[in-house]
Amino acid sequence: MYSETAPYDQGLLDVGDGNLIHWEVSGNPAGRPALVVHGGPGSGSSPHNRRYFDPEAYRLVLFDQRGCGRSTPHASDPAADMSVNTTAHLVADMERLREHLGIEQWLLYGGSWGSTLILAYAQAHPERVTEIVVAAVTTTRRSEIAWLYEGAGRFFPEAHARFRDGADGAEDPKGLVGAQDLMGAYSALMNHPDRAVREKAAADWCAWEDAVLSMEGQGTPYTDRVDDTRLGFVRICSHYFAHGAWLEEGALIRDAHRLAGIPGVLIQGRLDMAGPPGTAWELSRAWPDAELHMVEDAGHLGDRRTGELILAALDRFSKGVPPARAKP
């Protein structure tokens, strides 16, 4: 990976609805524009992602989506209005940021939830996207949410029982069923006026997320989040997943034809328990210019080979070289 670089410019952009999103730019001011779209939703950007990009080749933009990271108001604040934090709002924020920075087109990179948001943005604004690189592919379909928060419980029944028990006592989640019901219950708990209730719900949620990734041997990345970072993350996640990210079921794969002409690289762990590889496979079949790399021993968090493939794709695109078309 490339050496760590510090941002040379940063700020807070007013995107309306009382929200300010934090952004930063690093690398070469005259380089190829690229945007990192972080996962979560609600995780916030990570400076680690800068190390995937050649600082001599890229003008790299990182930003914190609404309600997380250094953006304000933070979702950990019960007063933060979540009704103005939806996928459509985030897509509009990305476009406003592009205009603010005077960028005509940019490459998009991200993973997990970031891949969902990248696809939503690129399908809405294909003329603004030069290339796409995504890892741990998700489209946040309700079927994918159901797998992560219900189906995966078949492999971790003890942890899933604790996760479901954690939702006891939540307010009526307004008629949602199955995984949506569970998401709605946690969303209600994360809006409870008592911080202790919110903290317990956030801890229970993160314990389940870590259980799903436990076979990857990379510790407890969700439980390691603390205080307001954890509260904001879980409040945003439960809010988005209770509503299926406000996306029509299957729309991002159905409308992948809108990405025609945009070179894409999909990097997917074969052993990804959080986002099984079927989604990456379906997307690769529907996206005319995507190449899929299945990493046999990797999970959701990736491994060394995953990182190598990300670096290779970004280095290739920095030189304007399209991917080799290789359908599985």
NULO-347761 format. One record per residue: x, y, z of N, C-alpha, C, O in turn. Coordinates in steps of 0.1 Angstrom, whole numbers, plus 2048, in hexadecimal, padded with zeros to 3 digits. Layout:
<rs>
XYZXYZXYZXYZ...
</rs>
This chain:
<rs>
8087F480080080080080980C80081480C8048038187FC80B8247FB80C82A80980582681381683380B81883981880D84281B80684781380B84482880084D82D80385B82880E8608297F88628247F98708207EE8788277E487382B7F288482A7E888D8317E08958287E589881D7D489882B7CC8A18227D28AF8217D78B482B7D18B48157D58C28137CA8CC8137CC8D88137BE8C78147B28D08147A78C881B7A68BC81979E8CF8237938C88297898D382D78C8DF82E77D8CF8307738D88357658D18387648C583875B8D983B74E8D583D7458DB8337458E783173D8D282C7358D78217268D78267218CC82B71F8E28257118E38287098DC81D7098E18127038D18216FB8CA8176EC8CB8196E48C48136E88D48226DA8D78256D58CE8306DC8C58356C98D18346C28CA83F6C98CB84C6C78C28556D28D584D6DA8D785A6E68CE85A6EC8CD8656E98C784F6F58BE84F7018C48497008CB83E70C8C284F7198C58497218B88487238B18527278B683C72F8AA83A73E8AE8397418B78337468A68407548A884075A8A28347578968317648A982E76B8A482277A8A782377D8B182A7828A081D7908A381C79689E80F7918958097A18A580A7A78A17FE7B689F8007BC8A78077BB8957FB7CA8927FC7CF88E7EE7C888D7E47DC88C7ED7E38887E17E78937D87EB89E7DD7E58927CB7EA89B7C17DE8A47BD7D489F7B77DF8B17C07D48BA7BC7D08BA7AD7C58BD7A97DA8B67A57D88B47967D58A67927D58A37867D489D79C7D288F7997C488B7947BB8937937C387E7927B687878E7AD87879A7B08727A47A187F79979887F7A47928727A878E86A79F79286F7B578C8637BA7858657C778986E7CF77A85E7CA7738607D67728527DE76F8487D87758527EB7738477F37668487FA76385180075D83D7F875083D7FE75083280975182680675083781575182E82074582582373A82781E74781A82A73D81182D73581483973582083E72E80A83F72580C84A7178078487157FB84870E81084570F81E84471282485270E81E85C71982F85371C83685F72A83386572C83787073282C85E74082986374983586375183786C74783E85A75084A85875C84685075F83A84E76385084A76F84D84277B84984A77C84C85678484284379083D84A79C84284279D8408367A68488497B284C8427BA84083C7C28428337B78348417BE82883B7BC82782C7C48228257B082B8287AC82A81A7B58328107B682F8057BC83C8167C584480D7D083C8087D683F7FD7D48318107E082A80C7DE8218007E781B7FB7D181F7FB7CF8187EF7D28207E37D281B7D87D382D7E47D48367D97E283C7D77E78417E17E783C7CB7F48427C87F28517CA7EB8587C27F98577D47F78667D67FC86F7CB7F887A7CB8058697C38098717B77FF8717AC7FF87A7A37F78677AC7EE8657A07E086A7A37D986E79A7DB8697B07CD86C7B37CC8797BB7D487D7C47C18807B87BB88A7C17B08837C97A58817C37B38807D57AA8767DC7A187E7E67A68867EF79487B7E678A8817EE7858777F878086C7F378587A80577E87280F77387A81577588781676887481975D87C82075687382975686782875087A83374887383D73987583973588083873286A83872486B83471C87284072187384B71087683D70887C84770787585470686985570987C85F70787786C71386F87271286A87D71E86E86B72986687173686D86E73787786774186787474E86D87374F87B87874A87E88475488487075589287474A89B86E74A8A787074089486873489B86372B89F86F72B8988797238A986D71A8AE87870C8B087270B8B48677018AE87B7028A988870589A88870289387E70B89589370E88789470287F8986FA8838A07018738926F586B8946F48668A36E98628A76FF8678AA6FE8638B86F686D8C16F286A8CC6F48798BB6EC8838C26DD8808BF6D98808B36D587D8C96C78798C76BF8848BF6B58828B96C48918BF6BE89C8B86C089C8A96BA8A38A26CA8948A56CD8938976C188D88F6BD8828926BD8948856B189087D6B48858736BB8888696B08798766B486E86D6AB86E8616AD8668576A087586169787585569E87B84969987983E6A888384B6AF8898406BD88283E6C68888396BD8758426C986D8406C58608396C285683F6C586182B6C08558236CA8548186D385C8166C98498106D28478056D18527FB6DB8567F66C58577F86C38627EF6CB86E7F36D18757EB6CA8718006D187C8066E087B8046E78848006E586F8066F486C8056F886E7F67038737F46F08697ED6F486A7DF6F48797DB6FD87D7D46EB8817E06EA88F7DD6F68967E36FC89F7DE6FA8917EF7068977F67138957EE71B89E7ED7148897E97208867E072188F7D472B8947D07158917CE71589A7C27188A87C671F8AF7BE7138AC7D17168BA7D67258BC7D972B8C67D672B8B17DF7398B27E27418B27D574B8BA7D473D8AB7CB7458AB7BE7448B97B974F8BE7B47398BF7B97388CD7B37408D77BC7468E07B673F8D57C97478DE7D27568DE7CF75C8E87D075B8D27CC7698D07CA76D8D37BB7798D27B87638D67B37668D97A576B8CD79D7748CE7947668C17A076A8B579A7608B178F7548B17927658AF78375C8AB77875889C77974C89977876189477B75F88577C76887F78677388578876487478C76E86E79676C85F79676185979377685879A77684A79D7708487AB7728507B476883D7AD76283A7B976882D7BF7698237B876C82D7CC7718217D276A8207E076882A7E77668147E37608117F175D8027F275F7FA7E97577FF7FD7537F18007487F08097447F98107427E48097367E181272B7EB80F7277ED8047267F281971C7FC81772180680D71980C80572E80980C73381380373080E7F472E8177EC7308017F272D7FD7E471F8007E171C8037D57167FE7EA7088027E87068107E47008147DA70D8197EC70B8287E971282B7DC70E8347D571D8257D97248277CC71B8247C171A82C7B77158187C170C8147B770081E7B56FC8217AA6FA8227C16EF82B7C06F38387BA6EC83E7B16FF83D7BD70384A7B87078487A97028517A170E83E7A571283C79870783A78E70783E7836FC8337936F183178B6E883E7896E184077F6E98477936E28547926EB85E78A6E58667836F885C78A70186678370C85F77C71886277F70985677271384F76C71D85776472985476371986376072286C75872D87276173687875C72C87176E73587677873F86C77C74886F78473E86077874785577D75084F77374B84C76875D84F77676784A76C76983B76E76983376476B83677A76D82877D76782578B76582E79376581878E76081479B7698087A076B7FF79876D8087AC7737FD7B376C7FB7C076B8037C87667EF7C175F7EB7CE7637DE7D37667D47CB7647DD7E07677D07E775B7CD7F07537D67F475A7C07F474F7BC7FC7417C17F773B7C97FE73E7BD7EC7327C27E47257C07EB7227B57EF71E7CB7ED7107CA7F27077D47EA70C7DE7E56FA7D17EA6F17DA7E46E67DD7EE6DC7E47EB6E77D87FA6DE7DB8056CF7D88026C67DF8066CD7CD7FA6C07C87F86BA7C38056C27BF80E6AD7C38066A77BD8126AB7AF8146AC7AA8206AD7A88096B179A80B6C07998106C37908186C87A280D6D67A38136D57A68226DD7A182A6CD7B08256CB7B48336C67A883B6CA7A58466BC7A08356B679583C6C178A83E6C17848496CA7888356D577F8376DD7838436E077B84C6E278F8426EC79484C6E679485A6ED7908646DA79785C6D479986A6CB78E86E6C678D8796C87848656C07798686C676C8636C976386B6C976B8566CE75E8516DB75A8566DD74E8596E47638586F176085E6F075A86C6FA7548716E575C8726E375787F6E37478806E574288A6E17418746E27328746F072E8776F272287C6FA73687470873387770C73788571673188A70674188A7097468976FD7478A06F97528A46F673C8A36E973D8AA6EA7438B86E174A8BC6F57418BF6F67468CD6F67568CC6EF75D8D36FF75B8C37017698C26F476F8BC6F077A8C06ED7688B36E176E8AD6D676F8B76CE7788B76D57658C06CB7658CB6CD7718D46C47788D86DA7748D76DD7808DF6D978D8D76D47968DD6DC78D8CA6D87988C26C979B8C26C57A68C46C27908C06B37928C06AE7968CE6A579E8D06B47908D96B07938E66B27A28E96AB7A88F16BD7A88E36C07B68E56B57BF8E06B57CB8E46AC7BA8D76A27C28D16957C28DA68B7C98D76957B98E46897B88EC6867C68F368F7CD8F76797C98F36757D68FA6757E28F16727ED8F56797E08E46797EB8DB66A7EF8D86617E68D96687FB8D365B7FF8CF6577F78C365F7F28BB64A7F78C06447F08B464B7F68A864A8018A56527ED8A06597F28946507F38886547F187D6437F688A63A7FB8806387F08756397F48696357E48796317DA86F63C7D38676397CB85E6497D786A6537D08626547C28676517BE8726597B985E65A7AB8616687A585F6707AB85866B79A86667879486468379D8686837A387268E79D85F6997A58616967B486269C7BB86A68C7B885A6887C685A6827CA8686847D586D67B7C086D6757C287B6807C488567F7CD88E68B7BC8846967BD88D69D7CA88B6A27D089569F7CE87F6A67DB87C69D7E68826A37F08886907E68806887F08856887F18946887FC89A6897E589B68A7E58A96977EC8AE6967F48B86A27E88A86AE7EF8AC6AE7FE8A96B48068B06A880189D6A781089A6A08178A56A38228A96958118AA68D8178B56968188C16958238C869D80E8C46A680F8D06B08198CF6B48208D96B681B8C36C08258C16BB8338C16C283D8C06AD8358C16A78428C36A18448D169A84E8D36A483B8DA69F83C8E76A58478EF6B184A8ED69D84F8F76A385A8FE6AE8579086B686090C6AE84B90D6B78479176C48429106C48389096CF8499136DC84590D6E08379106E68309086DD83291C6E18259206DA81A9186E08109146CE81D9146C681490B6CD8148FD6CF8098F76D181F8F86D78208EB6E58198EC6E98128E26EC81B8F66F98158F76F88068F87017FF8F16EF8008FF6ED7F28FF6E97EC8F16EF7E28ED6E07F38EB6DC7EF8DD6E87EF8D46E97E68CB6F07FA8D46FB7FB8CC7057F08CE70B7EA8C57077EC8DB7117E28DF70C7D48DA7147CC8D56FF7D28DB6F97C58D66FA7C48C76FD7B98C26F87CF8C06F97CF8B27077CC8AD7097C38A57117D38B371F7D18AF7247C38B372C7BD8AB71F7BD8BE7237B08C171E7A68B672579D8B37127A88B170D79F8A67167A189971A7978937197AD8967217B088A72E7A988B7337A38817347AA8977417A389974079489874978D89473578F89D73378089D73377B88E73877188B72C78388572B77F87773977F87173C77686874278787675078887075A78087876678187575577988275F77388B76876988577376788A76476287A76C75887477775E86C78075786777776B86A78277286278E77586A79977886478E77387779977587F79F7828807AC78488179778D87F79C79A87F7967A288B7947AE88A79479B8967907A28A27817A68A277979F89C77E7B18A97707B68AB76F7C48A676E7CD8AF76F7C68997707D48947637DC8987647E88987587D689A74C7DD89D74B7E18AC7487EC8B074E7D78B474E7D98C37597E38C67587EA8D07647E48BE76E7ED8C176A7FC8C07718058C575F7FE8B975A80C8B87558108C674F8078CD75881C8CA7548208D874C82D8D874C8348CE74482E8E273E83B8E67358408DA72D8388D473684D8D772D8538CD72F84C8BF72684C8B773C8488BC73E8418AF7358358AD72F8338A373482D8B872C8218B771D8248B771681F8AF71982E8BF70B8328BF7078378B16FC8348AD70F8408AC70B84589F70B83B89470283B88B71483289471582788A70881E88A70281C88070581A8966F98118976EC8188956E381288F6EB8248996DF82C8966DD82D8876D282C8826E88308806E78328716E482486A6DB8238626EB81A86E6E980D8686DB80886A6D58048606D68088766C98038796BE80B8716B480686C6C18188706B88218696B781E85A6AC81D8546C381C8546C38188466BD80A8436B680883A6C180184B6BD7F38486AF7F084B6A97E88456A97F885569B7F68576927FB84C6877F784A69880384369180983769780382A69380881F69F7F982B6A47F381E6AC7FD8166AC7FD80A6B280781E6BA8128186B281A80E6B78218056A481980F69B82180669E81D7F769C8267EE6A28117F56A480D7E769A8027E36977F97EB6958037D768C7F97D26947EB7D16A07EB7CD68E7E17D66957D47D769B7D07CA6947CF7C06A87CE7CA6AF7C97BE6B27D47B36B77D17A96AF7E17B66B07EB7AC6BF7EE7A86C17F079C6C87EC7B16D67F07AD6DC7E57A46E47E879B6D77D97A46DB7CF79B6D37D078E6D87CF7836C67D27906BD7D47846C27DF77B6C27DE76F6C77EA7816CA7F67796D97F77776DE8027746E17EC7796EF7EC7776F37F07686FE7F37656E97EE75F6EC7F27516EF8007506F58057466EB8087596EE8177596FD81975B70282475870480F75F71381176171B80D75472780D75571480A74A71A80773D72481173972181D73973180D73673B81773374481B73E74E82173C74081774B74881A75675080D75A74980475E75D80D75976480175D7637FF76C7648097747617F37707607F077E7677E37827697DA77A76C7E378F7737D779476C7D47A176B7DC7AA7677C87A27607C27AE7697B87B576E7AF7AE76C7BA7C27757B17C976D7AB7D57697B37DD76B79E7D47627987DE76878C7E476E7837DE76778B7F276C7807F97627747F87567767FA7677697F475F75D7F375875980074D75380075F75C80B75A75881975476482075476482C74E76D81974877981F73B77582573177381E73A77483272E77083972477C83A71877A83A72A78883B72179483C71A79882F70F79C82E72279582471C79881772078D80D72A78F80571978280D71C77780571F77A7F67197847F17277737EF72C7777E27217767D772477B7CC7157717DA70B7717CF70877F7CA7057817BE7087897D37057977CE70F79C7C470C7A17BA71C7997C772779D7BE7257967B172779C7A672278A7B17207827A571578879D71678A79170978A7A36FE79079C70179D7956FE7A078A7087A679D70C7B37987157B278C7147B978271F7A978D7287A77827217A37757267A676A71779B77670F79776B7077A27657047A17597037AB76D6FA7B67687017C37646FC7CB75D70E7C47687157D076571E7CD7597287C575A71C7D474E7237D07427327D17427397CA73B7387DA74B7467DD74A74D7DA7587577DF75B7477D075F74D7CD76C7557C076B7527B77637607BF7727687B37747677AE7827697B778B7657A278576379C79276F79479677478B78F7757977A278078F7A777A7897B47777907BE77A77C7B47757747C07827707C878A7687C37837757D478F7717DC78B7667E57837677EE79175A7E278C74E7E878C74D7F77837477FD7967527FE79875080C79475D81479675D82078E76780E78B77381477D77481977476E81377B77C82476D77F82876978D82676E79381C76179382E75C7A082C7667AB82E7667B58277707A883777A7B283A7867B183078F7BA8307867A78287917A581E79D7A082479E79E8307A779D81B7B47988207BF79E8177BC7A88107CB7998187D679F8107D379F8017D67A97FB7CD7947FC7CA7947EE7C079E7EA7C17A47DF7B67A07F37AC7AB7F07B37B87EF7B07C07E57BC7BC7F87C37C87F77CB7C97EA7CC7D47E47D27BE7E67D97BF7DA7D17C27CE7D57C97C57C57BC7CE7BC7BE7C27B77CC7C27B57D27B77B47D27CE7B07E07CE7BB7E97C97B87F27C17C77E77CE7D27EF7CA7D57EE7BB7D77F87B47D47E27B67D67DF7A77CC7E779F7CF7ED7957BF7E67A37B57ED79B7B77FC79C7B58027917BA8017A77BB8107A87C88157A17C881F79B7D380D7A17DF81079A7DC81078B7E08197837D58067877D18057787C98107747CB8167697BF81477C7B681F7787BD82C7787BA8367717C782E7817CF83A7827D683D7757DA8487727D983276D7E08337617D68337557DA8337497C98337587BF83374D7BD8267467B882573B7C281B74D7C180E7467B480774B7B28057577AB80374279E7FD7467A17EE74A7AB7E87477977E97527997DB7567977D174B7917D474179E7C674C79B7BB74278E7B574478A7B17507867B473A7797AF73B7797A073E77E79973577579B74977778D74C76B78875476B78976176078474E75477F75475777175A75C76975275376F76675476176C74A75876574A74C768
</rs>
